[in-house]
Amino acid sequence: MSEQEFNSYLATVDISCNGHEIKSRWFFSVDEGWLQLIHDLIVDLFRLGWDGDLEQCKEKFGGLRFYIGGASSEIYDAISRYENQSFKVCEKCGQTGSNRLKGNWMKTLCENHAKELGYE
């Protein structure tokens, strides 16, 4: 995904951090397969009253991590649900996936991407 495509994606979810639009993909270290999941999470969080304070969104140990500032338990519960869902979604393409291992690295991938990238 190009920087322009990523900026277009961000515009669809209309998020800001500390009063500034997120303009860099470095803020997000995930592949395209999780973008719909993240979009749905953000929409849910705004519905629950989230202030848009996003610290980081990344992959860790094969799952989504979505770090925010302070929030209600409802908001944190929603984040946990989506993080758990990420273990069933291929990070590359968004299809059904499972946690895969390659050496010491874990990633959630579909069968095709696991083979393509050399994961078990």
MARMILO-92057 format. One record per residue: residue number from 0; residue in three letters; x, y, z of N, C-alpha, C in turn. Coordinates in nm, 3 decimals, always signed. Each point is the difference from the previous one (the first is absolute). Layout:
% MARMILO-92057
<node seq="NUM" type="Ala" n_c1="X" n_c2="Y" n_c3="Z" ca_c1="X" ca_c2="Y" ca_c3="Z" c_c1="X" c_c2="Y" c_c3="Z"/>
...
//
This chain:
% MARMILO-92057
<node seq="0" type="Met" n_c1="+0.085" n_c2="-0.117" n_c3="+0.000" ca_c1="-0.085" ca_c2="+0.117" ca_c3="+0.000" c_c1="+0.090" c_c2="+0.124" c_c3="+0.000"/>
<node seq="1" type="Ser" n_c1="-0.028" n_c2="+0.089" n_c3="-0.091" ca_c1="+0.079" ca_c2="+0.123" ca_c3="-0.011" c_c1="-0.037" c_c2="+0.096" c_c3="+0.113"/>
<node seq="2" type="Glu" n_c1="+0.082" n_c2="+0.102" n_c3="+0.021" ca_c1="-0.029" ca_c2="+0.101" ca_c3="+0.102" c_c1="-0.132" c_c2="+0.072" c_c3="-0.032"/>
<node seq="3" type="Gln" n_c1="-0.023" n_c2="+0.026" n_c3="-0.129" ca_c1="-0.124" ca_c2="+0.067" ca_c3="-0.041" c_c1="-0.122" c_c2="-0.088" c_c3="+0.032"/>
<node seq="4" type="Glu" n_c1="+0.010" n_c2="-0.130" n_c3="-0.031" ca_c1="-0.110" ca_c2="-0.092" ca_c3="+0.031" c_c1="-0.023" c_c2="-0.008" c_c3="+0.150"/>
<node seq="5" type="Phe" n_c1="+0.109" n_c2="+0.000" n_c3="+0.077" ca_c1="-0.014" ca_c2="-0.005" ca_c3="+0.145" c_c1="-0.066" c_c2="+0.126" c_c3="+0.053"/>
<node seq="6" type="Asn" n_c1="+0.038" n_c2="+0.115" n_c3="-0.052" ca_c1="-0.064" ca_c2="+0.125" ca_c3="+0.042" c_c1="-0.148" c_c2="+0.001" c_c3="-0.035"/>
<node seq="7" type="Ser" n_c1="-0.036" n_c2="-0.056" n_c3="-0.113" ca_c1="-0.141" ca_c2="-0.011" ca_c3="-0.037" c_c1="-0.074" c_c2="-0.090" c_c3="+0.099"/>
<node seq="8" type="Tyr" n_c1="+0.065" n_c2="-0.108" n_c3="+0.039" ca_c1="-0.058" ca_c2="-0.090" ca_c3="+0.100" c_c1="-0.026" c_c2="+0.075" c_c3="+0.130"/>
<node seq="9" type="Leu" n_c1="+0.101" n_c2="+0.075" n_c3="+0.046" ca_c1="-0.017" ca_c2="+0.075" ca_c3="+0.125" c_c1="-0.116" c_c2="+0.097" c_c3="-0.010"/>
<node seq="10" type="Ala" n_c1="-0.018" n_c2="+0.062" n_c3="-0.115" ca_c1="-0.110" ca_c2="+0.095" ca_c3="-0.017" c_c1="-0.135" c_c2="-0.069" c_c3="+0.016"/>
<node seq="11" type="Thr" n_c1="-0.009" n_c2="-0.129" n_c3="-0.034" ca_c1="-0.128" ca_c2="-0.071" ca_c3="+0.012" c_c1="-0.040" c_c2="-0.022" c_c3="+0.144"/>
<node seq="12" type="Val" n_c1="+0.097" n_c2="-0.001" n_c3="+0.091" ca_c1="-0.033" ca_c2="-0.020" ca_c3="+0.141" c_c1="+0.010" c_c2="+0.130" c_c3="+0.080"/>
<node seq="13" type="Asp" n_c1="+0.049" n_c2="+0.106" n_c3="-0.063" ca_c1="-0.001" ca_c2="+0.134" ca_c3="+0.059" c_c1="+0.058" c_c2="+0.001" c_c3="+0.142"/>
<node seq="14" type="Ile" n_c1="+0.121" n_c2="-0.053" n_c3="+0.016" ca_c1="+0.059" ca_c2="-0.002" ca_c3="+0.133" c_c1="+0.104" c_c2="+0.109" c_c3="+0.013"/>
<node seq="15" type="Ser" n_c1="+0.017" n_c2="+0.046" n_c3="+0.122" ca_c1="+0.105" ca_c2="+0.096" ca_c3="+0.031" c_c1="+0.064" c_c2="-0.041" c_c3="+0.131"/>
<node seq="16" type="Cys" n_c1="+0.120" n_c2="+0.047" n_c3="+0.019" ca_c1="+0.073" ca_c2="-0.031" ca_c3="+0.122" c_c1="+0.051" c_c2="+0.131" c_c3="+0.059"/>
<node seq="17" type="Asn" n_c1="-0.044" n_c2="+0.030" n_c3="+0.121" ca_c1="+0.042" ca_c2="+0.122" ca_c3="+0.068" c_c1="-0.020" c_c2="+0.124" c_c3="-0.088"/>
<node seq="18" type="Gly" n_c1="-0.109" n_c2="+0.003" n_c3="-0.073" ca_c1="-0.031" ca_c2="+0.115" ca_c3="-0.083" c_c1="+0.066" c_c2="+0.001" c_c3="-0.136"/>
<node seq="19" type="His" n_c1="+0.079" n_c2="-0.101" n_c3="-0.033" ca_c1="+0.068" ca_c2="-0.006" ca_c3="-0.129" c_c1="-0.044" c_c2="-0.124" c_c3="-0.077"/>
<node seq="20" type="Glu" n_c1="-0.022" n_c2="+0.015" n_c3="-0.128" ca_c1="-0.033" ca_c2="-0.116" ca_c3="-0.082" c_c1="+0.120" c_c2="-0.092" c_c3="-0.006"/>
<node seq="21" type="Ile" n_c1="-0.027" n_c2="-0.129" n_c3="-0.004" ca_c1="+0.108" ca_c2="-0.097" ca_c3="-0.016" c_c1="+0.037" c_c2="+0.000" c_c3="-0.148"/>
<node seq="22" type="Lys" n_c1="+0.122" n_c2="+0.037" n_c3="-0.030" ca_c1="+0.042" ca_c2="+0.012" ca_c3="-0.138" c_c1="+0.103" c_c2="-0.103" c_c3="-0.040"/>
<node seq="23" type="Ser" n_c1="+0.051" n_c2="-0.075" n_c3="+0.094" ca_c1="+0.108" ca_c2="-0.093" ca_c3="-0.030" c_c1="-0.042" c_c2="-0.143" c_c3="+0.024"/>
<node seq="24" type="Arg" n_c1="+0.037" n_c2="-0.085" n_c3="-0.090" ca_c1="-0.027" ca_c2="-0.142" ca_c3="+0.016" c_c1="+0.080" c_c2="-0.056" c_c3="+0.117"/>
<node seq="25" type="Trp" n_c1="+0.105" n_c2="+0.066" n_c3="+0.043" ca_c1="+0.080" ca_c2="-0.050" ca_c3="+0.111" c_c1="-0.084" c_c2="-0.014" c_c3="+0.126"/>
<node seq="26" type="Phe" n_c1="-0.105" n_c2="+0.078" n_c3="+0.009" ca_c1="-0.091" ca_c2="-0.009" ca_c3="+0.114" c_c1="-0.069" c_c2="-0.135" c_c3="+0.001"/>
<node seq="27" type="Phe" n_c1="-0.024" n_c2="-0.053" n_c3="-0.118" ca_c1="-0.062" ca_c2="-0.131" ca_c3="-0.018" c_c1="+0.106" c_c2="-0.095" c_c3="-0.054"/>
<node seq="28" type="Ser" n_c1="+0.031" n_c2="-0.107" n_c3="+0.074" ca_c1="+0.092" ca_c2="-0.100" ca_c3="-0.053" c_c1="-0.075" c_c2="-0.130" c_c3="-0.018"/>
<node seq="29" type="Val" n_c1="-0.097" n_c2="+0.002" n_c3="-0.090" ca_c1="-0.076" ca_c2="-0.120" ca_c3="-0.035" c_c1="-0.012" c_c2="-0.006" c_c3="-0.152"/>
<node seq="30" type="Asp" n_c1="-0.029" n_c2="-0.119" n_c3="-0.049" ca_c1="-0.022" ca_c2="-0.015" ca_c3="-0.144" c_c1="-0.146" c_c2="+0.027" c_c3="-0.035"/>
<node seq="31" type="Glu" n_c1="-0.027" n_c2="+0.006" n_c3="-0.128" ca_c1="-0.131" ca_c2="+0.041" ca_c3="-0.052" c_c1="-0.116" c_c2="-0.090" c_c3="+0.041"/>
<node seq="32" type="Gly" n_c1="+0.028" n_c2="-0.126" n_c3="+0.029" ca_c1="-0.107" ca_c2="-0.094" ca_c3="+0.033" c_c1="-0.078" c_c2="+0.036" c_c3="+0.125"/>
<node seq="33" type="Trp" n_c1="+0.060" n_c2="+0.078" n_c3="+0.088" ca_c1="-0.069" ca_c2="+0.040" ca_c3="+0.124" c_c1="-0.064" c_c2="+0.137" c_c3="-0.008"/>
<node seq="34" type="Leu" n_c1="+0.013" n_c2="+0.070" n_c3="-0.110" ca_c1="-0.053" ca_c2="+0.137" ca_c3="-0.005" c_c1="-0.151" c_c2="+0.007" c_c3="+0.020"/>
<node seq="35" type="Gln" n_c1="-0.075" n_c2="-0.096" n_c3="-0.054" ca_c1="-0.145" ca_c2="+0.002" ca_c3="+0.022" c_c1="-0.032" c_c2="-0.026" c_c3="+0.146"/>
<node seq="36" type="Leu" n_c1="+0.071" n_c2="-0.093" n_c3="+0.061" ca_c1="-0.017" ca_c2="-0.029" ca_c3="+0.143" c_c1="+0.027" c_c2="+0.126" c_c3="+0.084"/>
<node seq="37" type="Ile" n_c1="+0.106" n_c2="+0.071" n_c3="-0.033" ca_c1="+0.036" ca_c2="+0.122" ca_c3="+0.073" c_c1="-0.104" c_c2="+0.110" c_c3="-0.024"/>
<node seq="38" type="His" n_c1="-0.045" n_c2="+0.011" n_c3="-0.124" ca_c1="-0.105" ca_c2="+0.097" ca_c3="-0.032" c_c1="-0.124" c_c2="-0.027" c_c3="+0.085"/>
<node seq="39" type="Asp" n_c1="-0.044" n_c2="-0.126" n_c3="+0.004" ca_c1="-0.118" ca_c2="-0.035" ca_c3="+0.079" c_c1="+0.022" c_c2="+0.027" c_c3="+0.148"/>
<node seq="40" type="Leu" n_c1="+0.119" n_c2="-0.028" n_c3="+0.049" ca_c1="+0.033" ca_c2="+0.028" ca_c3="+0.140" c_c1="-0.012" c_c2="+0.150" c_c3="+0.028"/>
<node seq="41" type="Ile" n_c1="+0.058" n_c2="+0.081" n_c3="-0.085" ca_c1="-0.001" ca_c2="+0.145" ca_c3="+0.022" c_c1="-0.144" c_c2="+0.055" c_c3="-0.003"/>
<node seq="42" type="Val" n_c1="-0.080" n_c2="-0.048" n_c3="-0.094" ca_c1="-0.140" ca_c2="+0.043" ca_c3="-0.005" c_c1="-0.071" c_c2="-0.037" c_c3="+0.130"/>
<node seq="43" type="Asp" n_c1="+0.024" n_c2="-0.123" n_c3="+0.048" ca_c1="-0.059" ca_c2="-0.043" ca_c3="+0.127" c_c1="+0.046" c_c2="+0.087" c_c3="+0.116"/>
<node seq="44" type="Leu" n_c1="+0.130" n_c2="+0.031" n_c3="+0.003" ca_c1="+0.053" ca_c2="+0.079" ca_c3="+0.110" c_c1="-0.060" c_c2="+0.141" c_c3="+0.002"/>
<node seq="45" type="Phe" n_c1="-0.013" n_c2="+0.062" n_c3="-0.117" ca_c1="-0.063" ca_c2="+0.132" ca_c3="-0.005" c_c1="-0.144" c_c2="-0.007" c_c3="+0.048"/>
<node seq="46" type="Arg" n_c1="-0.070" n_c2="-0.108" n_c3="-0.037" ca_c1="-0.139" ca_c2="-0.019" ca_c3="+0.045" c_c1="-0.007" c_c2="-0.009" c_c3="+0.152"/>
<node seq="47" type="Leu" n_c1="+0.105" n_c2="-0.056" n_c3="+0.060" ca_c1="+0.006" ca_c2="-0.016" ca_c3="+0.146" c_c1="+0.054" c_c2="+0.124" c_c3="+0.072"/>
<node seq="48" type="Gly" n_c1="+0.036" n_c2="+0.104" n_c3="-0.077" ca_c1="+0.044" ca_c2="+0.125" ca_c3="+0.061" c_c1="+0.151" c_c2="+0.019" c_c3="+0.006"/>
<node seq="49" type="Trp" n_c1="+0.075" n_c2="-0.079" n_c3="-0.074" ca_c1="+0.145" ca_c2="+0.013" ca_c3="-0.003" c_c1="+0.039" c_c2="+0.138" c_c3="-0.050"/>
<node seq="50" type="Asp" n_c1="+0.107" n_c2="+0.056" n_c3="+0.057" ca_c1="+0.044" ca_c2="+0.135" ca_c3="-0.037" c_c1="+0.096" c_c2="+0.003" c_c3="-0.119"/>
<node seq="51" type="Gly" n_c1="+0.035" n_c2="-0.115" n_c3="-0.056" ca_c1="+0.087" ca_c2="-0.004" ca_c3="-0.118" c_c1="+0.148" c_c2="+0.002" c_c3="+0.034"/>
<node seq="52" type="Asp" n_c1="+0.035" n_c2="-0.008" n_c3="+0.127" ca_c1="+0.140" ca_c2="+0.003" ca_c3="+0.040" c_c1="+0.062" c_c2="-0.138" c_c3="-0.025"/>
<node seq="53" type="Leu" n_c1="+0.066" n_c2="-0.014" n_c3="-0.114" ca_c1="+0.063" ca_c2="-0.125" ca_c3="-0.038" c_c1="+0.151" c_c2="+0.013" c_c3="+0.015"/>
<node seq="54" type="Glu" n_c1="+0.059" n_c2="-0.091" n_c3="+0.076" ca_c1="+0.144" ca_c2="+0.003" ca_c3="+0.020" c_c1="+0.073" c_c2="-0.087" c_c3="-0.101"/>
<node seq="55" type="Gln" n_c1="-0.053" n_c2="-0.118" n_c3="-0.026" ca_c1="+0.066" ca_c2="-0.089" ca_c3="-0.096" c_c1="-0.094" c_c2="-0.114" c_c3="-0.037"/>
<node seq="56" type="Cys" n_c1="+0.014" n_c2="-0.047" n_c3="-0.122" ca_c1="-0.074" ca_c2="-0.115" ca_c3="-0.051" c_c1="+0.101" c_c2="-0.089" c_c3="-0.070"/>
<node seq="57" type="Lys" n_c1="+0.016" n_c2="-0.123" n_c3="+0.050" ca_c1="+0.104" ca_c2="-0.086" ca_c3="-0.057" c_c1="-0.035" c_c2="-0.147" c_c3="+0.016"/>
<node seq="58" type="Glu" n_c1="+0.084" n_c2="-0.083" n_c3="-0.059" ca_c1="-0.008" ca_c2="-0.145" ca_c3="+0.017" c_c1="+0.103" c_c2="-0.040" c_c3="+0.104"/>
<node seq="59" type="Lys" n_c1="-0.039" n_c2="-0.089" n_c3="+0.091" ca_c1="+0.095" ca_c2="-0.054" ca_c3="+0.098" c_c1="-0.042" c_c2="-0.143" c_c3="+0.032"/>
<node seq="60" type="Phe" n_c1="+0.095" n_c2="-0.092" n_c3="-0.010" ca_c1="-0.026" ca_c2="-0.142" ca_c3="+0.023" c_c1="-0.116" c_c2="-0.052" c_c3="-0.085"/>
<node seq="61" type="Gly" n_c1="-0.012" n_c2="+0.053" n_c3="-0.120" ca_c1="-0.101" ca_c2="-0.047" ca_c3="-0.094" c_c1="-0.136" c_c2="+0.064" c_c3="+0.015"/>
<node seq="62" type="Gly" n_c1="-0.016" n_c2="+0.091" n_c3="+0.096" ca_c1="-0.130" ca_c2="+0.061" ca_c3="+0.022" c_c1="+0.006" c_c2="+0.152" c_c3="-0.005"/>
<node seq="63" type="Leu" n_c1="-0.115" n_c2="+0.059" n_c3="-0.019" ca_c1="-0.014" ca_c2="+0.145" ca_c3="-0.003" c_c1="+0.019" c_c2="+0.057" c_c3="+0.140"/>
<node seq="64" type="Arg" n_c1="+0.070" n_c2="+0.112" n_c3="+0.009" ca_c1="+0.012" ca_c2="+0.077" ca_c3="+0.124" c_c1="-0.042" c_c2="+0.143" c_c3="-0.034"/>
<node seq="65" type="Phe" n_c1="-0.092" n_c2="+0.053" n_c3="+0.078" ca_c1="-0.056" ca_c2="+0.132" ca_c3="-0.024" c_c1="+0.012" c_c2="+0.078" c_c3="+0.130"/>
<node seq="66" type="Tyr" n_c1="+0.100" n_c2="+0.087" n_c3="+0.008" ca_c1="+0.030" ca_c2="+0.073" ca_c3="+0.123" c_c1="-0.059" c_c2="+0.140" c_c3="-0.002"/>
<node seq="67" type="Ile" n_c1="-0.074" n_c2="+0.031" n_c3="+0.106" ca_c1="-0.064" ca_c2="+0.130" ca_c3="+0.011" c_c1="+0.033" c_c2="+0.061" c_c3="+0.136"/>
<node seq="68" type="Gly" n_c1="-0.042" n_c2="+0.125" n_c3="+0.020" ca_c1="+0.012" ca_c2="+0.063" ca_c3="+0.131" c_c1="-0.109" c_c2="-0.054" c_c3="+0.091"/>
<node seq="69" type="Gly" n_c1="-0.035" n_c2="+0.074" n_c3="+0.103" ca_c1="-0.103" ca_c2="-0.043" ca_c3="+0.093" c_c1="-0.137" c_c2="-0.010" c_c3="-0.066"/>
<node seq="70" type="Ala" n_c1="-0.080" n_c2="-0.095" n_c3="+0.049" ca_c1="-0.133" ca_c2="-0.020" ca_c3="-0.056" c_c1="-0.085" c_c2="-0.083" c_c3="+0.097"/>
<node seq="71" type="Ser" n_c1="-0.125" n_c2="-0.016" n_c3="-0.035" ca_c1="-0.092" ca_c2="-0.078" ca_c3="+0.083" c_c1="+0.027" c_c2="-0.150" c_c3="-0.016"/>
<node seq="72" type="Ser" n_c1="-0.052" n_c2="-0.077" n_c3="+0.093" ca_c1="+0.016" ca_c2="-0.146" ca_c3="-0.009" c_c1="-0.071" c_c2="-0.054" c_c3="-0.125"/>
<node seq="73" type="Glu" n_c1="-0.111" n_c2="+0.063" n_c3="-0.041" ca_c1="-0.069" ca_c2="-0.040" ca_c3="-0.123" c_c1="+0.091" c_c2="+0.012" c_c3="-0.121"/>
<node seq="74" type="Ile" n_c1="+0.074" n_c2="+0.108" n_c3="-0.006" ca_c1="+0.092" ca_c2="+0.023" ca_c3="-0.112" c_c1="+0.112" c_c2="-0.102" c_c3="+0.002"/>
<node seq="75" type="Tyr" n_c1="+0.058" n_c2="-0.024" n_c3="+0.117" ca_c1="+0.106" ca_c2="-0.101" ca_c3="+0.009" c_c1="-0.052" c_c2="-0.141" c_c3="-0.033"/>
<node seq="76" type="Asp" n_c1="-0.123" n_c2="-0.030" n_c3="+0.040" ca_c1="-0.061" ca_c2="-0.130" ca_c3="-0.033" c_c1="-0.015" c_c2="-0.015" c_c3="-0.151"/>
<node seq="77" type="Ala" n_c1="-0.042" n_c2="+0.107" n_c3="-0.067" ca_c1="-0.014" ca_c2="-0.004" ca_c3="-0.146" c_c1="+0.136" c_c2="-0.025" c_c3="-0.066"/>
<node seq="78" type="Ile" n_c1="+0.102" n_c2="+0.069" n_c3="+0.048" ca_c1="+0.134" ca_c2="-0.019" ca_c3="-0.056" c_c1="+0.043" c_c2="-0.146" c_c3="+0.017"/>
<node seq="79" type="Ser" n_c1="-0.024" n_c2="-0.057" n_c3="+0.117" ca_c1="+0.035" ca_c2="-0.140" ca_c3="+0.024" c_c1="-0.072" c_c2="-0.094" c_c3="-0.095"/>
<node seq="80" type="Arg" n_c1="-0.128" n_c2="+0.025" n_c3="-0.026" ca_c1="-0.076" ca_c2="-0.085" ca_c3="-0.093" c_c1="+0.062" c_c2="+0.003" c_c3="-0.139"/>
<node seq="81" type="Tyr" n_c1="+0.033" n_c2="+0.118" n_c3="-0.048" ca_c1="+0.059" ca_c2="+0.012" ca_c3="-0.134" c_c1="+0.141" c_c2="-0.058" c_c3="-0.004"/>
<node seq="82" type="Glu" n_c1="+0.076" n_c2="+0.020" n_c3="+0.106" ca_c1="+0.133" ca_c2="-0.061" ca_c3="+0.004" c_c1="-0.011" c_c2="-0.152" c_c3="-0.006"/>
<node seq="83" type="Asn" n_c1="-0.097" n_c2="-0.057" n_c3="+0.071" ca_c1="-0.022" ca_c2="-0.145" ca_c3="-0.006" c_c1="-0.044" c_c2="-0.046" c_c3="-0.139"/>
<node seq="84" type="Gln" n_c1="-0.085" n_c2="+0.079" n_c3="-0.065" ca_c1="-0.044" ca_c2="-0.033" ca_c3="-0.137" c_c1="+0.117" c_c2="-0.004" c_c3="-0.097"/>
<node seq="85" type="Ser" n_c1="+0.101" n_c2="+0.083" n_c3="+0.024" ca_c1="+0.113" ca_c2="+0.008" ca_c3="-0.094" c_c1="+0.072" c_c2="-0.134" c_c3="-0.014"/>
<node seq="86" type="Phe" n_c1="-0.009" n_c2="-0.087" n_c3="+0.100" ca_c1="+0.065" ca_c2="-0.130" ca_c3="-0.007" c_c1="-0.071" c_c2="-0.096" c_c3="-0.095"/>
<node seq="87" type="Lys" n_c1="-0.110" n_c2="+0.045" n_c3="-0.059" ca_c1="-0.075" ca_c2="-0.081" ca_c3="-0.096" c_c1="-0.004" c_c2="+0.064" c_c3="-0.138"/>
<node seq="88" type="Val" n_c1="+0.075" n_c2="+0.112" n_c3="-0.018" ca_c1="-0.002" ca_c2="+0.076" ca_c3="-0.126" c_c1="+0.142" c_c2="+0.011" c_c3="-0.054"/>
<node seq="89" type="Cys" n_c1="+0.021" n_c2="-0.042" n_c3="-0.125" ca_c1="+0.132" ca_c2="+0.010" ca_c3="-0.062" c_c1="+0.041" c_c2="+0.147" c_c3="-0.008"/>
<node seq="90" type="Glu" n_c1="+0.115" n_c2="+0.030" n_c3="+0.056" ca_c1="+0.047" ca_c2="+0.138" ca_c3="+0.001" c_c1="+0.033" c_c2="+0.049" c_c3="-0.140"/>
<node seq="91" type="Lys" n_c1="+0.029" n_c2="-0.089" n_c3="-0.092" ca_c1="+0.035" ca_c2="+0.038" ca_c3="-0.137" c_c1="-0.121" c_c2="+0.030" c_c3="-0.087"/>
<node seq="92" type="Cys" n_c1="-0.105" n_c2="-0.085" n_c3="+0.009" ca_c1="-0.110" ca_c2="+0.013" ca_c3="-0.096" c_c1="-0.139" c_c2="+0.015" c_c3="+0.061"/>
<node seq="93" type="Gly" n_c1="-0.013" n_c2="-0.023" n_c3="+0.131" ca_c1="-0.130" ca_c2="+0.015" ca_c3="+0.065" c_c1="-0.087" c_c2="-0.125" c_c3="-0.002"/>
<node seq="94" type="Gln" n_c1="+0.046" n_c2="-0.106" n_c3="-0.063" ca_c1="-0.076" ca_c2="-0.125" ca_c3="-0.001" c_c1="+0.019" c_c2="-0.072" c_c3="+0.134"/>
<node seq="95" type="Thr" n_c1="-0.068" n_c2="-0.111" n_c3="+0.017" ca_c1="+0.015" ca_c2="-0.078" ca_c3="+0.123" c_c1="+0.144" c_c2="-0.046" c_c3="+0.015"/>
<node seq="96" type="Gly" n_c1="+0.055" n_c2="+0.019" n_c3="+0.118" ca_c1="+0.137" ca_c2="-0.038" ca_c3="+0.026" c_c1="+0.016" c_c2="-0.062" c_c3="+0.137"/>
<node seq="97" type="Ser" n_c1="+0.120" n_c2="-0.043" n_c3="+0.028" ca_c1="+0.033" ca_c2="-0.053" ca_c3="+0.132" c_c1="+0.144" c_c2="+0.037" c_c3="+0.032"/>
<node seq="98" type="Asn" n_c1="+0.034" n_c2="-0.013" n_c3="+0.127" ca_c1="+0.133" ca_c2="+0.037" ca_c3="+0.045" c_c1="+0.102" c_c2="-0.098" c_c3="-0.055"/>
<node seq="99" type="Arg" n_c1="+0.104" n_c2="+0.051" n_c3="-0.063" ca_c1="+0.105" ca_c2="-0.081" ca_c3="-0.064" c_c1="+0.135" c_c2="+0.035" c_c3="+0.059"/>
<node seq="100" type="Leu" n_c1="+0.092" n_c2="-0.093" n_c3="-0.012" ca_c1="+0.132" ca_c2="+0.017" ca_c3="+0.056" c_c1="+0.107" c_c2="-0.015" c_c3="-0.107"/>
<node seq="101" type="Lys" n_c1="+0.101" n_c2="+0.086" n_c3="+0.006" ca_c1="+0.118" ca_c2="-0.007" ca_c3="-0.087" c_c1="+0.119" c_c2="+0.034" c_c3="+0.087"/>
<node seq="102" type="Gly" n_c1="+0.074" n_c2="-0.102" n_c3="+0.042" ca_c1="+0.106" ca_c2="+0.023" ca_c3="+0.097" c_c1="-0.061" c_c2="+0.048" c_c3="+0.129"/>
<node seq="103" type="Asn" n_c1="+0.038" n_c2="+0.118" n_c3="+0.043" ca_c1="-0.057" ca_c2="+0.059" ca_c3="+0.122" c_c1="-0.109" c_c2="+0.102" c_c3="-0.028"/>
<node seq="104" type="Trp" n_c1="-0.038" n_c2="+0.016" n_c3="-0.127" ca_c1="-0.098" ca_c2="+0.102" ca_c3="-0.038" c_c1="-0.138" c_c2="-0.060" c_c3="-0.017"/>
<node seq="105" type="Met" n_c1="-0.101" n_c2="+0.069" n_c3="+0.053" ca_c1="-0.139" ca_c2="-0.043" ca_c3="-0.014" c_c1="-0.073" c_c2="+0.103" c_c3="-0.085"/>
<node seq="106" type="Lys" n_c1="-0.092" n_c2="-0.050" n_c3="-0.081" ca_c1="-0.081" ca_c2="+0.087" ca_c3="-0.085" c_c1="-0.131" c_c2="-0.072" c_c3="-0.028"/>
<node seq="107" type="Thr" n_c1="-0.108" n_c2="+0.074" n_c3="-0.010" ca_c1="-0.128" ca_c2="-0.060" ca_c3="-0.035" c_c1="-0.018" c_c2="+0.011" c_c3="-0.150"/>
<node seq="108" type="Leu" n_c1="-0.007" n_c2="-0.118" n_c3="-0.064" ca_c1="-0.004" ca_c2="-0.005" ca_c3="-0.146" c_c1="-0.095" c_c2="-0.108" c_c3="-0.048"/>
<node seq="109" type="Cys" n_c1="-0.051" n_c2="+0.018" n_c3="-0.122" ca_c1="-0.076" ca_c2="-0.105" ca_c3="-0.066" c_c1="+0.098" c_c2="-0.106" c_c3="-0.050"/>
<node seq="110" type="Glu" n_c1="-0.052" n_c2="-0.110" n_c3="-0.048" ca_c1="+0.084" ca_c2="-0.109" ca_c3="-0.049" c_c1="+0.092" c_c2="+0.046" c_c3="-0.114"/>
<node seq="111" type="Asn" n_c1="-0.054" n_c2="+0.075" n_c3="-0.094" ca_c1="+0.080" ca_c2="+0.045" ca_c3="-0.116" c_c1="+0.114" c_c2="+0.093" c_c3="+0.041"/>
<node seq="112" type="His" n_c1="-0.027" n_c2="+0.097" n_c3="+0.084" ca_c1="+0.105" ca_c2="+0.092" ca_c3="+0.040" c_c1="+0.102" c_c2="-0.067" c_c3="+0.093"/>
<node seq="113" type="Ala" n_c1="-0.046" n_c2="-0.095" n_c3="+0.079" ca_c1="+0.094" ca_c2="-0.075" ca_c3="+0.086" c_c1="+0.100" c_c2="-0.074" c_c3="-0.087"/>
<node seq="114" type="Lys" n_c1="-0.048" n_c2="-0.066" n_c3="-0.103" ca_c1="+0.091" ca_c2="-0.073" ca_c3="-0.090" c_c1="+0.091" c_c2="+0.097" c_c3="-0.074"/>
<node seq="115" type="Glu" n_c1="-0.059" n_c2="+0.107" n_c3="-0.051" ca_c1="+0.076" ca_c2="+0.100" ca_c3="-0.077" c_c1="+0.114" c_c2="+0.062" c_c3="+0.083"/>
<node seq="116" type="Leu" n_c1="-0.027" n_c2="+0.021" n_c3="+0.128" ca_c1="+0.098" ca_c2="+0.068" ca_c3="+0.086" c_c1="+0.084" c_c2="-0.097" c_c3="+0.085"/>
<node seq="117" type="Gly" n_c1="-0.023" n_c2="-0.129" n_c3="-0.018" ca_c1="+0.082" ca_c2="-0.100" ca_c3="+0.069" c_c1="-0.036" c_c2="-0.024" c_c3="+0.145"/>
<node seq="118" type="Tyr" n_c1="-0.126" n_c2="+0.021" n_c3="+0.036" ca_c1="-0.045" ca_c2="-0.027" ca_c3="+0.136" c_c1="-0.059" c_c2="-0.141" c_c3="+0.007"/>
<node seq="119" type="Glu" n_c1="+0.006" n_c2="-0.061" n_c3="+0.118" ca_c1="-0.056" ca_c2="-0.135" ca_c3="+0.019" c_c1="-0.150" c_c2="+0.006" c_c3="+0.009"/>
//
